[in-house]
């Protein structure tokens, strides 16, 4: 019996906002949403936070594997 739902079969990525730290080469990385690939190859982007600083970079990343218990 197959228990996968349509959501489990879709390609998913996490959305991050990256802001440069003042006087540093490091950046702040904040998870700001999730993206789901549609059947036609387009993407739905669901934001929990919309960056207002024009210097903020936005990246899609593969989700990190969750720990199994």
C-alpha positions as CSV (number, residue, x, y, z in Angstrom):
1,X,0.0,0.0,0.0
2,X,1.5,3.3,-1.1
3,X,1.2,6.1,1.6
4,X,3.0,8.9,-0.2
5,X,0.9,12.1,-0.7
6,X,1.3,14.5,-3.6
7,X,3.2,16.9,-1.3
8,X,5.9,14.2,-0.6
9,X,6.4,13.6,-4.3
10,X,6.9,17.3,-5.2
11,X,10.3,18.9,-5.3
12,X,10.7,21.3,-2.3
13,X,13.3,23.9,-1.5
14,X,13.8,26.3,1.4
15,X,14.0,30.1,0.8
16,X,16.7,32.0,2.7
17,X,17.3,35.7,3.0
18,X,21.0,36.7,3.3
19,X,22.1,40.0,4.8
20,X,25.7,41.2,5.0
21,X,26.9,42.0,8.6
22,X,28.3,45.4,9.0
23,X,32.1,45.5,9.2
24,X,32.3,41.7,8.6
25,X,32.8,39.2,5.8
26,X,30.1,36.9,7.3
27,X,26.4,37.2,6.6
28,X,23.1,36.5,8.5
29,X,21.2,33.7,7.0
30,X,17.5,33.5,7.8
31,X,14.9,30.9,6.6
32,X,12.1,33.0,5.2
33,X,9.9,30.5,3.4
34,X,9.6,27.4,1.2
35,X,9.2,26.7,-2.5
36,X,7.3,23.9,-4.2
37,X,7.8,22.9,-7.8
38,X,4.6,22.6,-9.9
39,X,4.0,19.9,-12.5
40,X,4.8,22.3,-15.3
41,X,8.2,23.1,-13.8
42,X,7.3,26.5,-12.4
43,X,7.6,27.3,-8.7
44,X,5.3,28.5,-5.9
45,X,7.1,30.6,-3.4
46,X,5.5,30.8,0.1
47,X,7.1,33.5,2.2
48,X,6.9,33.8,6.0
49,X,8.9,37.1,5.7
50,X,9.4,39.5,2.9
51,X,12.8,41.3,2.9
52,X,12.5,45.1,2.7
53,X,16.2,45.8,2.5
54,X,17.2,46.0,-1.2
55,X,20.6,44.6,-0.2
56,X,19.1,41.3,1.0
57,X,19.9,38.3,-1.3
58,X,17.4,35.5,-1.6
59,X,18.5,31.9,-2.3
60,X,16.7,28.6,-2.8
61,X,18.4,25.7,-1.1
62,X,17.8,22.0,-0.8
63,X,16.3,21.2,2.6
64,X,18.6,19.7,5.2
65,X,17.8,16.1,6.0
66,X,15.8,15.7,9.2
67,X,17.1,13.5,12.0
68,X,15.3,10.2,12.4
69,X,14.5,9.0,15.8
